[in-house]
Amino acid sequence: MNNPLETPIEYLKGVGPARGELLRKELGIHKYADLLHLFPNRYIDRTRYYKINELQNSNAEVQVVGKVINIKTVEQKRGKRLVATFVDGTGEMELVWFQGQKWIRENLKINVPYVIFGKCTAFNGVFNMAHPEMELLAEHEQSLRSAMQPLYPSTEKLTQRGITNKVMNKMMQQLFTETQAKFDETLPPALLAELQLIPKNAALFNIHFPKSNELLAKAQFRLKFEELFFIQLQLITKNLIRKHKIKGHPFTTVGNYFNDFYQNHLPFELTDAQKRVIKEIRNDMGQPAQMNRLLQGDVGSGKTIVAFMSMLLAIDNGFQACLMAPTEILANQHYMGLSELAEPMGISIKLLTGSTKTSERNIIHEELENGSLPIIIGTHALLEDKVQFKNLGLAIIDEQHRFGVEQRSKLWHKNEIPPHVLVMTATPIPRTLAMSLYGDLDVSVIDELPPGRKPIKTVHRYDSNRLKVWAFLKEEIAKGRQVYIVYPLIEESDKMDYKDLMDGYESISRDFPLPQYSVSIVHGRMKPAEKDSEMERFAKGKTNIMVATTVIEVGVNVPNASVMVIESAERFGLSQLHQLRGRVGRGAEQSYCIMMTSHKLSNDSKTRMETMVRTNDGFEIAEVDLKLRGPGDIMGKQQSGVLNLQIADLVKDRDILMLARHHAIKLLKEDAPLAKPEHAALKNAFIALSKKKSIWNYIS
């Protein structure tokens, strides 16, 4: 074995089979390399030695050098305690033990210099330290253990089985001894010089045995940069390979359909953001390489028009286009929206979902295959093998994070040459996350709302203000508007949630009685047909109030609904609150979002409420959400644990991520195949990493 880091962990002196098994199960440590990359969570600063006369009653951990001059056993109500007098020339203090007294009495040396470490408390003007860590000064000065003491990630089981932090420390020392602390450099000399990064050896040594705060900071920066740099290299390489290898249909014509729509049928003036995004898409689709673009736009920013105009480009070039949505409600909504735009131009659009009748389905299959149907909207039903296109040129996928990668590639393989792909999402993704998750996609952002849209007024009210809130709802209903009242749904099967919803529904029905008011209800236990008919009644204005669990989060467009009341708003995540708020404000009237909570709020809940009241900007909200929740759960269940980073943190290390991405792009521009001799080490590390764990295991 030429690389000692590949050695199985049980061969490390002091580990053995039993401990090796534990380390594998509990921390995923299989070989030397895994242990080397188990980085400490935090450090105890032992760089400073205190004098006894400098001690404070602060409960902080401190270390003191001195000698024990006497030792005695003191009787107390229950049992005994052992007390030693410890002096250092500036004063004296007491060391106290309640357990293990016999061993300490036999082994403690009198009048020999020790370094003691622990928490100090003052009692009757005398400082004492209970169960201090003690080390003879002579040994303390020799040991490799540095002044900053690392604390490693651990589990209850490890601690129970005697693998304490001290033991981890010992293993780490052993690892550095056995490997002689020689680790291959992975970054090119020019990059190290430009960013003044410390060498890999020094970084690994100082992350485990830092001599000072300054060296620790340099080691952390170097290792964080390297981790993010390799991720970005992988993402960008993938993007470059795709652009070179994956051929696409160049849409060179901007034809009659596109121009006719732009000049004669635009329902409203495009915003600058929409124009910019359409231009980016046109440029991409004009190239002989497959477009792979992510279109981000907040709720109501007008992504539909952009999608439609992209479809027109495909039709102008003799191709078909499809739009795939995750739910029938959403597919229906797209179908209605796009049909309205297409009708004056005589373009045929059809809808294919699980509910489409067999007879109609067969007609659609035939029209897609012979090319007479230019645009199809649908759900997963579009992925079925029976669905064949004559020439699919553009695939638009809405709410991407609900579809897996395999599902996307199914669409690609319906053609010899894969279609251009436009991925749309109304959940704004913070830039840092977008760069790490979708670094292989080109990103377009619609960051302004269409004119005439009034920003939604958002307020936070406590349950004690409910009467005032209900009075306000009555005023709005009197003006002819409609209202959503949403209850949280934590688990579909949760009896409590169902009860909350039903109690709420009953009290609302009492407060808003028939015949003056009528109330709809929608929840997860209803059959799809019942849900649809209730939704339909509300959409047609037959009911004034829609009481619902979050099933309405995606979909329904009721321009006349102007108030969104969110019950127990503290139980929702920020992005969910923002999505719910986006259900109103679809018409020209002023809309409102009222978040109801109890008085007891955690700090995070307060931050969420304040953020919602302060801003309507989905990107800002997503940034706050990322800070509160961390990247793991912001992408929904399917993508939790987004990136298994070892040392970097996407939220805190945003600047390092930007820097890493910049240098990865620069390096690949100069030497994409990494063929230059000075990039040999980088290339080796890159290949090893791609073999070991492709970043794609973590993404999508």
Secondary structure, 3 states (H helix, E strand, C coil): CCCHHHCEHHHCCCCHHHHHHHHHHHHCCCEHHHHHCCCCCEEEECCCEECHHHCCCCCCEEEEEEEEEEEEEEECCCCEEEEEEEECCCCEEEEEECCCHHHHHHHCCCCCCEEEEEEEEEECCEEEEECCEEEEHHHHHHCCCCCEEEECCCCHHHHHCCCCHHHHHHHHHHHHHHCCCCCCCCCCHHHHHHHCCCCHHHHHHHHHCCCCHHHHHHHHHHHHHHHHHHHHHHHHHHHHHHHHHCECCCCCCCCHHHHHHHHHHCCCCCCHHHHHHHHHHHHHHCCCECCEEEEEECCCCCHHHHHHHHHHHHHHCCCEEEEECCCHHHHHHHHHHHHHHHHHHCCCEEEECCCCCHHHHHHHHHHHHHCCCCEEEECHHHHCCCCCCCCEEEEEEECHHHCCHHHHHHHHCCCCCCCEEEEEECCCCCHHHHHHHCCCCEEEEECCCCCCCCCCEEEEEEHHHHHHHHHHHHHHHHCCCEEEEECCCCCCCCHHHHHHHHHHHHHHHHHCCCCCCCEEEECCCCCHHHHHHHHHHHHCCCCCEEEECHHHHCCCCCCCEEEEEECCHHHCCHHHHHHHHCCCCCCCCCCEEEEEECCCCCHHHHHHHHHHHHCCCHHHHHHHHHHHHCHHHCCCHHHCCCCCCCCCCCCCCHHHHHHHHHHHHHHHHHCCCCCCHHHHHHHHHHHHHHHHCCHHHCCC
